[in-house]
Amino acid sequence: MSFEAIQQVTAAEQAVQQRRAEAAEEAKRLAAEAERAGRQSVMDARDRAEARAKELLSQAEARAGETSRRTLAENAAQCEALKQTAMSRLDQAADLIIGKVGG
């Protein structure tokens, strides 16, 4: 084999080694980039889930507050109705008591 042929083979081998090294570096870079992107996606998803959970909790609290206010208002109305019924029967009760005591 001539000296020139040996130099060409050696140069080709060095070029192949250089390409392999570059490819390995590119693969490492791409893997690191993919890992960063994956971590960011997880963080973004977690942030969205936390925001949605807060929103749902706020809505549930608002509904619970409205239900509580409505229940209190209904109970107050029922108490007032019972009070009015009792007041309207007070005269009857007084007459009945007076009738038993006086009679």
N, CA, C and O atoms as a GROMACS GRO file, in nm:
protein
  412
    1MET      N    1   0.086  -0.115   0.000
    1MET     CA    2   0.000   0.000   0.000
    1MET      C    3   0.092   0.122   0.000
    1MET      O    4   0.194   0.126   0.069
    2SER      N    5   0.054   0.221  -0.078
    2SER     CA    6   0.137   0.340  -0.087
    2SER      C    7   0.116   0.431   0.033
    2SER      O    8   0.016   0.421   0.104
    3PHE      N    9   0.213   0.518   0.054
    3PHE     CA   10   0.208   0.611   0.166
    3PHE      C   11   0.085   0.701   0.156
    3PHE      O   12   0.021   0.733   0.257
    4GLU      N   13   0.053   0.741   0.037
    4GLU     CA   14  -0.063   0.825   0.013
    4GLU      C   15  -0.193   0.753   0.048
    4GLU      O   16  -0.283   0.814   0.105
    5ALA      N   17  -0.203   0.628   0.018
    5ALA     CA   18  -0.322   0.548   0.049
    5ALA      C   19  -0.335   0.532   0.200
    5ALA      O   20  -0.445   0.539   0.255
    6ILE      N   21  -0.221   0.512   0.267
    6ILE     CA   22  -0.223   0.499   0.413
    6ILE      C   23  -0.270   0.631   0.475
    6ILE      O   24  -0.348   0.631   0.570
    7GLN      N   25  -0.223   0.742   0.422
    7GLN     CA   26  -0.266   0.872   0.473
    7GLN      C   27  -0.417   0.893   0.452
    7GLN      O   28  -0.485   0.946   0.540
    8GLN      N   29  -0.468   0.850   0.338
    8GLN     CA   30  -0.611   0.864   0.310
    8GLN      C   31  -0.694   0.779   0.407
    8GLN      O   32  -0.797   0.823   0.458
    9VAL      N   33  -0.648   0.656   0.431
    9VAL     CA   34  -0.719   0.568   0.525
    9VAL      C   35  -0.715   0.628   0.664
    9VAL      O   36  -0.816   0.632   0.733
   10THR      N   37  -0.598   0.676   0.706
   10THR     CA   38  -0.584   0.736   0.838
   10THR      C   39  -0.674   0.860   0.850
   10THR      O   40  -0.740   0.880   0.952
   11ALA      N   41  -0.675   0.942   0.746
   11ALA     CA   42  -0.760   1.062   0.746
   11ALA      C   43  -0.908   1.023   0.754
   11ALA      O   44  -0.986   1.086   0.824
   12ALA      N   45  -0.944   0.920   0.680
   12ALA     CA   46  -1.084   0.874   0.682
   12ALA      C   47  -1.121   0.822   0.819
   12ALA      O   48  -1.230   0.849   0.868
   13GLU      N   49  -1.031   0.746   0.883
   13GLU     CA   50  -1.056   0.694   1.017
   13GLU      C   51  -1.071   0.809   1.117
   13GLU      O   52  -1.160   0.806   1.203
   14GLN      N   53  -0.985   0.909   1.106
   14GLN     CA   54  -0.994   1.024   1.196
   14GLN      C   55  -1.127   1.100   1.174
   14GLN      O   56  -1.190   1.144   1.270
   15ALA      N   57  -1.166   1.112   1.048
   15ALA     CA   58  -1.293   1.181   1.017
   15ALA      C   59  -1.410   1.103   1.078
   15ALA      O   60  -1.503   1.163   1.132
   16VAL      N   61  -1.406   0.971   1.068
   16VAL     CA   62  -1.512   0.887   1.126
   16VAL      C   63  -1.514   0.904   1.277
   16VAL      O   64  -1.621   0.918   1.336
   17GLN      N   65  -1.397   0.903   1.340
   17GLN     CA   66  -1.391   0.921   1.485
   17GLN      C   67  -1.445   1.058   1.524
   17GLN      O   68  -1.516   1.072   1.624
   18GLN      N   69  -1.410   1.159   1.447
   18GLN     CA   70  -1.458   1.295   1.474
   18GLN      C   71  -1.610   1.301   1.463
   18GLN      O   72  -1.677   1.362   1.546
   19ARG      N   73  -1.666   1.237   1.359
   19ARG     CA   74  -1.812   1.236   1.341
   19ARG      C   75  -1.880   1.160   1.455
   19ARG      O   76  -1.986   1.202   1.503
   20ARG      N   77  -1.819   1.050   1.498
   20ARG     CA   78  -1.876   0.974   1.611
   20ARG      C   79  -1.877   1.060   1.737
   20ARG      O   80  -1.976   1.062   1.810
   21ALA      N   81  -1.766   1.130   1.763
   21ALA     CA   82  -1.758   1.216   1.881
   21ALA      C   83  -1.863   1.328   1.873
   21ALA      O   84  -1.930   1.358   1.972
   22GLU      N   85  -1.876   1.389   1.756
   22GLU     CA   86  -1.976   1.494   1.738
   22GLU      C   87  -2.117   1.438   1.756
   22GLU      O   88  -2.203   1.502   1.818
   23ALA      N   89  -2.141   1.320   1.702
   23ALA     CA   90  -2.273   1.258   1.715
   23ALA      C   91  -2.302   1.225   1.861
   23ALA      O   92  -2.416   1.241   1.907
   24ALA      N   93  -2.201   1.179   1.935
   24ALA     CA   94  -2.220   1.148   2.077
   24ALA      C   95  -2.252   1.276   2.155
   24ALA      O   96  -2.339   1.276   2.242
   25GLU      N   97  -2.182   1.384   2.124
   25GLU     CA   98  -2.207   1.512   2.190
   25GLU      C   99  -2.348   1.563   2.157
   25GLU      O  100  -2.419   1.613   2.245
   26GLU      N  101  -2.386   1.551   2.032
   26GLU     CA  102  -2.520   1.594   1.991
   26GLU      C  103  -2.627   1.510   2.061
   26GLU      O  104  -2.730   1.562   2.103
   27ALA      N  105  -2.603   1.381   2.074
   27ALA     CA  106  -2.698   1.294   2.144
   27ALA      C  107  -2.710   1.334   2.290
   27ALA      O  108  -2.820   1.337   2.344
   28LYS      N  109  -2.598   1.367   2.354
   28LYS     CA  110  -2.601   1.412   2.495
   28LYS      C  111  -2.679   1.543   2.506
   28LYS      O  112  -2.760   1.560   2.597
   29ARG      N  113  -2.652   1.634   2.414
   29ARG     CA  114  -2.720   1.763   2.416
   29ARG      C  115  -2.871   1.745   2.398
   29ARG      O  116  -2.950   1.806   2.470
   30LEU      N  117  -2.910   1.662   2.303
   30LEU     CA  118  -3.052   1.638   2.278
   30LEU      C  119  -3.119   1.571   2.398
   30LEU      O  120  -3.232   1.604   2.433
   31ALA      N  121  -3.048   1.477   2.460
   31ALA     CA  122  -3.104   1.409   2.577
   31ALA      C  123  -3.123   1.508   2.692
   31ALA      O  124  -3.226   1.506   2.760
   32ALA      N  125  -3.024   1.594   2.714
   32ALA     CA  126  -3.035   1.694   2.820
   32ALA      C  127  -3.148   1.792   2.790
   32ALA      O  128  -3.223   1.830   2.880
   33GLU      N  129  -3.161   1.832   2.666
   33GLU     CA  130  -3.267   1.924   2.626
   33GLU      C  131  -3.405   1.858   2.646
   33GLU      O  132  -3.498   1.922   2.694
   34ALA      N  133  -3.416   1.732   2.608
   34ALA     CA  134  -3.542   1.660   2.625
   34ALA      C  135  -3.576   1.645   2.773
   34ALA      O  136  -3.693   1.656   2.811
   35GLU      N  137  -3.476   1.620   2.854
   35GLU     CA  138  -3.500   1.606   2.998
   35GLU      C  139  -3.547   1.739   3.058
   35GLU      O  140  -3.640   1.741   3.138
   36ARG      N  141  -3.484   1.849   3.018
   36ARG     CA  142  -3.526   1.981   3.066
   36ARG      C  143  -3.670   2.010   3.022
   36ARG      O  144  -3.751   2.058   3.100
   37ALA      N  145  -3.699   1.980   2.896
   37ALA     CA  146  -3.834   2.004   2.844
   37ALA      C  147  -3.936   1.918   2.919
   37ALA      O  148  -4.046   1.963   2.948
   38GLY      N  149  -3.898   1.795   2.948
   38GLY     CA  150  -3.988   1.706   3.023
   38GLY      C  151  -4.015   1.758   3.163
   38GLY      O  152  -4.129   1.759   3.209
   39ARG      N  153  -3.908   1.802   3.230
   39ARG     CA  154  -3.926   1.859   3.365
   39ARG      C  155  -4.014   1.983   3.360
   39ARG      O  156  -4.100   2.002   3.447
   40GLN      N  157  -3.994   2.067   3.260
   40GLN     CA  158  -4.075   2.187   3.247
   40GLN      C  159  -4.222   2.150   3.222
   40GLN      O  160  -4.312   2.214   3.276
   41SER      N  161  -4.245   2.049   3.141
   41SER     CA  162  -4.382   2.005   3.114
   41SER      C  163  -4.448   1.956   3.242
   41SER      O  164  -4.565   1.985   3.267
   42VAL      N  165  -4.374   1.882   3.322
   42VAL     CA  166  -4.429   1.833   3.449
   42VAL      C  167  -4.461   1.950   3.541
   42VAL      O  168  -4.567   1.952   3.603
   43MET      N  169  -4.370   2.046   3.551
   43MET     CA  170  -4.394   2.163   3.636
   43MET      C  171  -4.515   2.242   3.587
   43MET      O  172  -4.598   2.287   3.666
   44ASP      N  173  -4.525   2.260   3.454
   44ASP     CA  174  -4.639   2.332   3.398
   44ASP      C  175  -4.770   2.259   3.427
   44ASP      O  176  -4.870   2.322   3.463
   45ALA      N  177  -4.769   2.127   3.411
   45ALA     CA  178  -4.890   2.049   3.439
   45ALA      C  179  -4.927   2.058   3.586
   45ALA      O  180  -5.045   2.070   3.620
   46ARG      N  181  -4.828   2.052   3.674
   46ARG     CA  182  -4.853   2.064   3.818
   46ARG      C  183  -4.912   2.201   3.850
   46ARG      O  184  -5.007   2.212   3.928
   47ASP      N  185  -4.856   2.306   3.790
   47ASP     CA  186  -4.908   2.441   3.813
   47ASP      C  187  -5.053   2.454   3.766
   47ASP      O  188  -5.136   2.513   3.834
   48ARG      N  189  -5.082   2.397   3.648
   48ARG     CA  190  -5.219   2.402   3.597
   48ARG      C  191  -5.313   2.324   3.688
   48ARG      O  192  -5.425   2.369   3.714
   49ALA      N  193  -5.268   2.208   3.736
   49ALA     CA  194  -5.352   2.127   3.825
   49ALA      C  195  -5.378   2.200   3.956
   49ALA      O  196  -5.490   2.197   4.008
   50GLU      N  197  -5.277   2.264   4.012
   50GLU     CA  198  -5.295   2.339   4.137
   50GLU      C  199  -5.390   2.456   4.117
   50GLU      O  200  -5.475   2.482   4.202
   51ALA      N  201  -5.376   2.526   4.005
   51ALA     CA  202  -5.466   2.639   3.977
   51ALA      C  203  -5.609   2.591   3.962
   51ALA      O  204  -5.702   2.654   4.012
   52ARG      N  205  -5.627   2.478   3.894
   52ARG     CA  206  -5.762   2.422   3.874
   52ARG      C  207  -5.820   2.377   4.008
   52ARG      O  208  -5.938   2.398   4.035
   53ALA      N  209  -5.737   2.316   4.091
   53ALA     CA  210  -5.784   2.272   4.223
   53ALA      C  211  -5.826   2.391   4.307
   53ALA      O  212  -5.929   2.385   4.376
   54LYS      N  213  -5.750   2.500   4.303
   54LYS     CA  214  -5.788   2.621   4.377
   54LYS      C  215  -5.919   2.677   4.325
   54LYS      O  216  -6.005   2.720   4.402
   55GLU      N  217  -5.933   2.677   4.193
   55GLU     CA  218  -6.056   2.728   4.132
   55GLU      C  219  -6.176   2.643   4.176
   55GLU      O  220  -6.280   2.697   4.213
   56LEU      N  221  -6.161   2.511   4.171
   56LEU     CA  222  -6.270   2.422   4.211
   56LEU      C  223  -6.303   2.439   4.359
   56LEU      O  224  -6.420   2.438   4.397
   57LEU      N  225  -6.200   2.454   4.441
   57LEU     CA  226  -6.223   2.474   4.585
   57LEU      C  227  -6.297   2.605   4.609
   57LEU      O  228  -6.389   2.610   4.690
   58SER      N  229  -6.258   2.708   4.538
   58SER     CA  230  -6.324   2.837   4.552
   58SER      C  231  -6.471   2.828   4.510
   58SER      O  232  -6.559   2.883   4.576
   59GLN      N  233  -6.497   2.758   4.402
   59GLN     CA  234  -6.635   2.740   4.356
   59GLN      C  235  -6.715   2.660   4.459
   59GLN      O  236  -6.830   2.693   4.488
   60ALA      N  237  -6.656   2.556   4.514
   60ALA     CA  238  -6.724   2.474   4.613
   60ALA      C  239  -6.754   2.556   4.738
   60ALA      O  240  -6.862   2.545   4.796
   61GLU      N  241  -6.658   2.637   4.781
   61GLU     CA  242  -6.680   2.722   4.898
   61GLU      C  243  -6.791   2.822   4.872
   61GLU      O  244  -6.872   2.849   4.961
   62ALA      N  245  -6.796   2.878   4.752
   62ALA     CA  246  -6.901   2.974   4.718
   62ALA      C  247  -7.038   2.906   4.720
   62ALA      O  248  -7.135   2.961   4.773
   63ARG      N  249  -7.044   2.784   4.662
   63ARG     CA  250  -7.172   2.711   4.664
   63ARG      C  251  -7.212   2.676   4.807
   63ARG      O  252  -7.330   2.685   4.843
   64ALA      N  253  -7.116   2.635   4.888
   64ALA     CA  254  -7.145   2.601   5.028
   64ALA      C  255  -7.193   2.724   5.104
   64ALA      O  256  -7.286   2.715   5.184
   65GLY      N  257  -7.131   2.838   5.080
   65GLY     CA  258  -7.173   2.961   5.144
   65GLY      C  259  -7.314   2.999   5.104
   65GLY      O  260  -7.394   3.040   5.188
   66GLU      N  261  -7.345   2.986   4.976
   66GLU     CA  262  -7.480   3.018   4.928
   66GLU      C  263  -7.582   2.921   4.988
   66GLU      O  264  -7.691   2.963   5.028
   67THR      N  265  -7.549   2.795   4.993
   67THR     CA  266  -7.640   2.696   5.053
   67THR      C  267  -7.661   2.726   5.200
   67THR      O  268  -7.773   2.717   5.251
   68SER      N  269  -7.555   2.763   5.268
   68SER     CA  270  -7.565   2.798   5.410
   68SER      C  271  -7.654   2.920   5.430
   68SER      O  272  -7.740   2.920   5.518
   69ARG      N  273  -7.634   3.024   5.349
   69ARG     CA  274  -7.717   3.144   5.360
   69ARG      C  275  -7.863   3.113   5.333
   69ARG      O  276  -7.953   3.161   5.403
   70ARG      N  277  -7.887   3.032   5.230
   70ARG     CA  278  -8.024   2.995   5.195
   70ARG      C  279  -8.090   2.916   5.308
   70ARG      O  280  -8.206   2.941   5.344
   71THR      N  281  -8.016   2.821   5.365
   71THR     CA  282  -8.068   2.740   5.475
   71THR      C  283  -8.099   2.826   5.597
   71THR      O  284  -8.204   2.811   5.660
   72LEU      N  285  -8.008   2.918   5.629
   72LEU     CA  286  -8.031   3.008   5.742
   72LEU      C  287  -8.154   3.095   5.719
   72LEU      O  288  -8.233   3.117   5.810
   73ALA      N  289  -8.170   3.144   5.597
   73ALA     CA  290  -8.286   3.229   5.566
   73ALA      C  291  -8.416   3.148   5.577
   73ALA      O  292  -8.515   3.196   5.630
   74GLU      N  293  -8.413   3.025   5.525
   74GLU     CA  294  -8.532   2.939   5.534
   74GLU      C  295  -8.566   2.909   5.680
   74GLU      O  296  -8.682   2.912   5.721
   75ASN      N  297  -8.463   2.878   5.759
   75ASN     CA  298  -8.486   2.850   5.901
   75ASN      C  299  -8.538   2.973   5.974
   75ASN      O  300  -8.626   2.962   6.060
   76ALA      N  301  -8.485   3.089   5.942
   76ALA     CA  302  -8.533   3.213   6.004
   76ALA      C  303  -8.680   3.236   5.968
   76ALA      O  304  -8.759   3.277   6.053
   77ALA      N  305  -8.716   3.210   5.843
   77ALA     CA  306  -8.855   3.228   5.800
   77ALA      C  307  -8.946   3.129   5.872
   77ALA      O  308  -9.056   3.165   5.915
   78GLN      N  309  -8.900   3.005   5.887
   78GLN     CA  310  -8.980   2.905   5.958
   78GLN      C  311  -8.995   2.944   6.106
   78GLN      O  312  -9.103   2.928   6.163
   79CYS      N  313  -8.889   2.992   6.166
   79CYS     CA  314  -8.896   3.037   6.306
   79CYS      C  315  -8.995   3.152   6.320
   79CYS      O  316  -9.075   3.157   6.414
   80GLU      N  317  -8.989   3.246   6.227
   80GLU     CA  318  -9.081   3.359   6.231
   80GLU      C  319  -9.225   3.312   6.215
   80GLU      O  320  -9.314   3.361   6.284
   81ALA      N  321  -9.248   3.217   6.126
   81ALA     CA  322  -9.384   3.164   6.107
   81ALA      C  323  -9.432   3.095   6.234
   81ALA      O  324  -9.547   3.113   6.274
   82LEU      N  325  -9.345   3.017   6.297
   82LEU     CA  326  -9.383   2.951   6.423
   82LEU      C  327  -9.412   3.054   6.531
   82LEU      O  328  -9.505   3.038   6.610
   83LYS      N  329  -9.331   3.159   6.534
   83LYS     CA  330  -9.351   3.265   6.633
   83LYS      C  331  -9.485   3.334   6.611
   83LYS      O  332  -9.558   3.362   6.707
   84GLN      N  333  -9.516   3.362   6.486
   84GLN     CA  334  -9.644   3.427   6.454
   84GLN      C  335  -9.761   3.336   6.491
   84GLN      O  336  -9.863   3.383   6.543
   85THR      N  337  -9.747   3.206   6.464
   85THR     CA  338  -9.852   3.110   6.501
   85THR      C  339  -9.869   3.107   6.652
   85THR      O  340  -9.981   3.107   6.703
   86ALA      N  341  -9.758   3.104   6.723
   86ALA     CA  342  -9.765   3.101   6.869
   86ALA      C  343  -9.827   3.229   6.922
   86ALA      O  344  -9.908   3.224   7.015
   87MET      N  345  -9.790   3.343   6.867
   87MET     CA  346  -9.846   3.470   6.912
   87MET      C  347  -9.996   3.476   6.886
   87MET      O  348 -10.072   3.529   6.967
   88SER      N  349 -10.038   3.421   6.772
   88SER     CA  350 -10.180   3.425   6.741
   88SER      C  351 -10.260   3.335   6.835
   88SER      O  352 -10.380   3.356   6.855
   89ARG      N  353 -10.196   3.236   6.892
   89ARG     CA  354 -10.264   3.144   6.984
   89ARG      C  355 -10.246   3.185   7.131
   89ARG      O  356 -10.300   3.120   7.220
   90LEU      N  357 -10.173   3.290   7.155
   90LEU     CA  358 -10.147   3.335   7.291
   90LEU      C  359 -10.276   3.374   7.364
   90LEU      O  360 -10.295   3.340   7.480
   91ASP      N  361 -10.362   3.445   7.293
   91ASP     CA  362 -10.489   3.484   7.354
   91ASP      C  363 -10.572   3.362   7.390
   91ASP      O  364 -10.636   3.359   7.495
   92GLN      N  365 -10.573   3.262   7.304
   92GLN     CA  366 -10.648   3.138   7.333
   92GLN      C  367 -10.589   3.068   7.455
   92GLN      O  368 -10.662   3.018   7.540
   93ALA      N  369 -10.457   3.066   7.461
   93ALA     CA  370 -10.392   3.001   7.575
   93ALA      C  371 -10.423   3.076   7.704
   93ALA      O  372 -10.449   3.015   7.807
   94ALA      N  373 -10.420   3.209   7.698
   94ALA     CA  374 -10.450   3.289   7.817
   94ALA      C  375 -10.593   3.266   7.861
   94ALA      O  376 -10.620   3.252   7.981
   95ASP      N  377 -10.686   3.264   7.767
   95ASP     CA  378 -10.826   3.238   7.800
   95ASP      C  379 -10.841   3.100   7.862
   95ASP      O  380 -10.916   3.084   7.959
   96LEU      N  381 -10.772   3.001   7.809
   96LEU     CA  382 -10.781   2.865   7.861
   96LEU      C  383 -10.726   2.859   8.005
   96LEU      O  384 -10.784   2.794   8.092
   97ILE      N  385 -10.614   2.927   8.027
   97ILE     CA  386 -10.554   2.929   8.161
   97ILE      C  387 -10.648   3.001   8.259
   97ILE      O  388 -10.673   2.953   8.369
   98ILE      N  389 -10.699   3.114   8.217
   98ILE     CA  390 -10.788   3.191   8.303
   98ILE      C  391 -10.914   3.110   8.332
   98ILE      O  392 -10.967   3.112   8.443
   99GLY      N  393 -10.961   3.040   8.233
   99GLY     CA  394 -11.080   2.957   8.252
   99GLY      C  395 -11.056   2.846   8.352
   99GLY      O  396 -11.145   2.815   8.430
  100LYS      N  397 -10.939   2.786   8.351
  100LYS     CA  398 -10.908   2.676   8.444
  100LYS      C  399 -10.882   2.730   8.584
  100LYS      O  400 -10.921   2.668   8.683
  101VAL      N  401 -10.818   2.844   8.593
  101VAL     CA  402 -10.787   2.902   8.723
  101VAL      C  403 -10.914   2.960   8.785
  101VAL      O  404 -10.938   2.944   8.904
  102GLY      N  405 -10.991   3.026   8.705
  102GLY     CA  406 -11.109   3.094   8.756
  102GLY      C  407 -11.225   2.999   8.775
  102GLY      O  408 -11.319   3.031   8.848
  103GLY      N  409 -11.221   2.887   8.715
  103GLY     CA  410 -11.337   2.803   8.712
  103GLY      C  411 -11.350   2.700   8.810
  103GLY      O  412 -11.448   2.627   8.810
   0.00000   0.00000   0.00000
